[in-house]
């Protein structure tokens, strides 16, 4: 009884903090387009080729094959317990509303599109079905993620692994979906199960790309004896901000200045030339960043 009261009090408190802004509408638009793309991926490529996409949707495909039970309805029913799990671990009511929206429309589109798309899909080639089905499905997932929701199923488990344990999205799918794909090997055949594993991996990469964007930003740390000269040229030619850090050599115990700068991938050759020109004895490490937020890049805003 105490837990029930706590649940309702938490619900009332979170509901009172909800604000529907332009950003909220943008999030729901991303989710809607994302699940629509997922529905097309299912009906154009994955379902006709008997390629199990993993998770609840994959399990629904298997149940549909042996019982002819509608895939969309099964997706909806199978997501109910996972929905409450996601409510608990991935953002409370705000997350739950977005996820419920995604689950309902994904389930709807998965069955509704059968009215317009032939059962045989667009091709009988397993490679083409695997490739295009995985890319479309992954892009749809990534757009749902950008809307701060999930389309349910193993998406929720994958997001929990990603947020709580730092596991990448592609690895999360590989972990949570493999058992369903292996079951598909018993029901369909092992060739399709192998293709199904490829679908999961490629769709995870596509989801990462759509969610985080291409990793076109680079970070550079430059250890130099001419920090002022190097920094001035970078700020003048590249028009990028430079942060000056102070370090100490572990062997010599001499103080060294370290420059930290964020640039785009296309600016790497220019940066190398600048450092070579200003201090040919400098030491430079170039890393990769998925996003750059703030002055000179995308605006840093608190999303609500």
Residue pairs with C-beta under 8 A, 6 or more apart in sequence:
10 92
11 93
14 92
14 93
14 94
15 93
18 93
18 94
18 97
19 304
21 304
23 303
23 304
24 304
26 147
27 98
27 146
27 147
27 148
27 149
28 98
28 101
28 147
29 147
30 143
30 144
30 146
30 147
31 98
31 101
31 102
31 105
31 143
31 144
31 147
31 149
32 101
32 105
33 140
33 143
34 102
34 139
34 140
34 141
34 142
34 143
34 144
34 145
34 146
34 147
34 151
35 102
35 105
35 106
35 109
35 140
35 144
35 151
36 105
36 109
36 140
37 136
37 137
37 139
37 140
37 143
38 106
38 109
38 110
38 136
38 137
38 140
38 141
38 144
38 151
39 106
39 109
39 110
39 112
39 113
39 140
40 109
40 113
40 117
40 136
41 53
41 132
41 133
41 134
41 136
41 137
41 140
42 53
42 57
42 71
42 110
42 113
42 133
42 137
43 110
43 113
43 114
43 117
43 121
44 117
44 121
44 122
44 132
44 133
44 136
45 51
45 121
45 122
45 123
45 128
45 129
45 130
45 132
45 133
45 136
46 52
46 53
46 61
46 129
46 133
46 137
46 199
47 61
47 71
47 121
48 119
48 120
48 121
48 129
49 121
49 124
49 126
49 129
49 130
49 133
49 192
49 195
50 61
50 65
50 184
50 188
50 192
51 126
51 129
51 130
51 133
51 192
51 195
51 196
51 199
52 58
52 61
52 62
52 180
52 181
52 183
52 184
52 188
52 192
52 193
52 196
52 199
53 61
53 133
53 137
53 177
53 196
53 199
53 200
53 203
54 154
54 173
54 176
54 177
54 178
54 180
54 181
54 196
54 199
54 200
55 153
55 154
55 155
55 157
55 176
55 177
55 180
56 74
56 75
56 78
56 79
56 82
56 152
56 153
56 154
57 71
57 75
57 106
57 110
57 153
58 177
58 180
58 181
58 184
58 196
59 74
59 78
59 180
59 183
60 69
60 71
60 72
60 74
60 75
60 78
61 71
61 184
62 180
62 183
62 184
62 187
63 69
63 74
64 70
64 71
64 74
65 187
65 188
66 187
70 111
71 110
71 111
72 106
72 107
72 108
72 109
72 110
72 111
72 112
73 107
73 111
75 103
75 106
75 107
75 110
75 152
75 153
76 103
76 104
76 107
78 153
79 103
79 107
79 152
79 153
82 152
82 153
82 156
82 157
83 96
83 99
83 100
83 103
83 152
83 156
85 156
85 157
85 160
86 95
86 96
86 99
86 150
86 152
86 156
86 159
86 160
87 93
87 95
87 96
87 99
89 160
89 163
89 164
90 99
90 150
90 156
90 159
90 160
90 163
91 148
94 148
95 148
95 149
98 147
98 148
98 149
98 150
99 149
99 150
99 151
99 152
99 156
101 149
102 144
102 147
102 149
102 150
102 151
102 152
103 151
103 152
106 151
106 152
121 129
123 129
126 191
126 192
126 195
127 195
129 195
130 195
130 198
130 199
130 202
131 202
133 199
134 198
134 199
134 200
134 201
134 202
134 203
134 206
135 202
135 203
135 206
137 199
137 203
137 206
138 202
138 203
138 204
138 205
138 206
138 207
138 208
138 209
138 210
139 206
139 207
139 209
139 210
140 151
141 150
141 151
141 155
141 203
141 206
141 207
141 210
141 211
142 206
142 207
142 208
142 209
142 210
142 211
142 212
143 210
143 211
144 150
144 151
144 155
145 159
145 169
145 207
145 210
145 211
146 210
146 211
148 303
150 156
150 159
154 172
154 173
154 176
154 177
154 180
157 172
157 176
158 169
158 172
158 173
158 175
158 176
159 172
161 167
161 171
161 172
161 175
161 176
162 168
162 169
162 172
167 175
168 204
168 208
169 204
169 207
169 208
169 211
170 201
170 204
170 205
170 207
170 208
171 204
172 204
173 200
173 201
173 203
173 204
173 207
174 197
174 200
174 201
174 204
177 200
178 197
178 200
181 193
181 196
181 197
181 200
182 193
184 192
184 193
184 196
185 192
185 193
185 194
185 196
212 290
212 291
213 290
213 291
215 288
215 289
215 290
216 264
216 265
217 262
217 263
217 264
217 265
217 288
217 289
217 290
217 291
217 292
217 297
218 262
218 263
218 264
218 265
218 267
218 268
218 286
218 287
218 288
218 289
219 260
219 261
219 262
219 263
219 286
219 287
219 288
219 289
220 259
220 260
220 261
220 262
220 263
220 271
220 284
220 285
220 286
220 287
221 258
221 259
221 260
221 284
221 285
221 287
222 230
222 258
222 259
222 260
222 261
222 275
222 282
222 283
222 284
223 247
223 256
223 257
223 258
223 282
223 283
223 284
224 230
224 257
224 258
224 259
224 275
224 278
224 279
224 282
224 283
225 256
225 257
225 279
225 281
225 282
226 278
226 279
226 282
227 244
227 257
227 258
227 259
229 278
229 279
230 259
230 274
230 275
230 278
230 279
230 282
231 242
231 244
231 259
233 274
233 277
233 278
234 240
234 242
234 259
234 261
234 271
234 274
235 241
235 242
237 270
237 274
238 263
238 267
238 270
238 271
238 274
239 296
240 261
240 262
240 263
240 267
240 296
241 261
241 262
241 295
241 296
242 259
242 260
242 261
243 259
243 260
243 261
244 257
244 258
244 259
244 260
245 257
245 258
245 259
245 260
246 255
246 256
246 257
246 258
247 255
247 256
247 257
247 258
248 254
248 255
248 256
249 256
261 271
262 289
262 292
262 297
263 271
268 286
271 286
272 284
275 282
275 284
291 298
292 298
293 299
293 300
294 300
